[in-house]
Amino acid sequence: MVPAIAAVAVRTSAGIAGVLVVIDLLPTADVQAAHRRSTLAALKALFPFVQVMADLVALALENRAIVRVQERRSQFIRLLHLIATMPAAEVIDQLIQTITTQFCQLTQPCACTSRPRPW
């Protein structure tokens, strides 16, 4: 016998992000037809719940993307605030190093260093 399966697409605004699947594995030898029908009926009754769970997963994925954008925006605002509040007499090399460090934290590259000015 084939197992009973309920599959629902996890749809985000960008498209299908995945599939949420519920599988009821039935023993092959000693399953009666009535038991199989009741299992399929239970799975059909479970389908709306699986759909809601898939929608919640999609919502969580989209919220994660929104939070990442907001975190980067906040880091950029902090960087701009730091630049705006630096004293005018501060040495330019220190300013360059501070901006580079903050920008590296903002963009999170693998490696980021500032090079000394040639002049």
C-alpha positions in Angstrom: 0.0 0.0 0.0 1.0 3.6 -0.6 1.4 5.9 2.4 -1.1 8.7 2.8 0.5 12.0 1.9 -0.6 15.7 2.3 1.6 18.2 0.7 1.1 22.0 0.6 3.3 24.6 -1.1 5.0 27.3 1.0 4.4 30.4 -1.0 6.1 33.7 -0.4 5.9 36.9 -2.4 9.0 35.8 -4.2 7.5 32.5 -5.3 7.4 28.9 -3.9 9.9 28.6 -1.1 9.3 24.9 -0.4 6.7 22.2 0.4 5.3 21.2 3.8 4.6 17.5 3.7 2.7 15.2 6.2 3.1 11.5 5.6 1.1 8.8 7.4 3.2 5.6 6.9 0.8 2.6 6.9 2.0 -1.0 7.5 1.7 -2.8 4.2 0.5 -6.3 5.3 -2.0 -5.9 8.1 -3.9 -2.7 7.2 -7.6 -3.2 6.6 -9.5 -1.1 4.1 -11.6 0.5 6.8 -8.5 1.6 8.7 -7.1 3.1 5.5 -10.3 5.0 4.7 -10.3 6.4 8.3 -6.6 7.4 8.0 -7.3 9.2 4.6 -10.3 10.9 6.2 -8.2 12.1 9.1 -5.5 13.3 6.7 -8.1 15.2 4.7 -9.4 16.8 7.9 -5.8 17.7 8.7 -5.2 19.4 5.4 -6.5 22.9 6.4 -4.2 22.8 9.4 -1.2 21.9 7.2 -2.2 24.8 4.9 -2.2 27.2 7.8 1.2 25.9 9.0 2.6 26.4 5.5 1.3 30.0 5.5 2.9 30.6 8.8 6.2 29.2 7.5 6.0 31.6 4.5 5.2 34.5 6.8 8.2 33.7 9.0 10.5 33.6 5.9 9.3 36.9 4.7 9.6 38.4 8.2 13.2 37.2 8.4 14.0 39.1 5.2 12.3 42.2 6.5 14.2 42.0 9.8 17.5 41.7 7.9 16.8 44.8 5.9 15.8 46.7 9.0 19.0 45.6 10.9 21.2 46.8 8.0 19.3 50.1 7.8 19.8 50.6 11.5 23.5 49.9 11.2 23.8 52.4 8.4 22.0 55.0 10.4 24.3 54.4 13.3 27.3 54.8 11.0 25.9 58.1 9.6 25.3 59.3 13.2 28.9 58.4 14.1 30.3 60.3 11.1 28.1 63.3 11.9 29.2 63.5 15.5 32.9 63.2 15.0 34.9 66.3 16.0 36.2 68.3 13.1 39.7 68.2 14.4 39.9 64.4 14.4 42.7 63.0 12.3 41.5 61.9 8.8 43.2 58.5 9.1 41.3 57.7 12.2 38.1 58.8 10.5 38.8 56.6 7.5 39.6 53.6 9.8 36.4 54.2 11.8 34.2 54.5 8.7 35.8 51.4 7.2 35.3 49.4 10.3 31.7 50.4 10.6 31.0 49.9 6.9 32.6 46.4 7.2 30.3 45.6 10.0 27.4 46.9 8.0 28.1 44.9 4.9 29.7 41.9 6.7 32.2 41.0 4.0 34.7 38.1 4.5 37.7 40.4 4.9 37.8 44.2 5.0 40.8 46.4 5.7 41.7 50.0 5.1 44.9 50.8 3.4 47.1 53.7 4.4 46.9 56.7 2.1 49.7 57.1 -0.4 50.1 60.8 0.4 
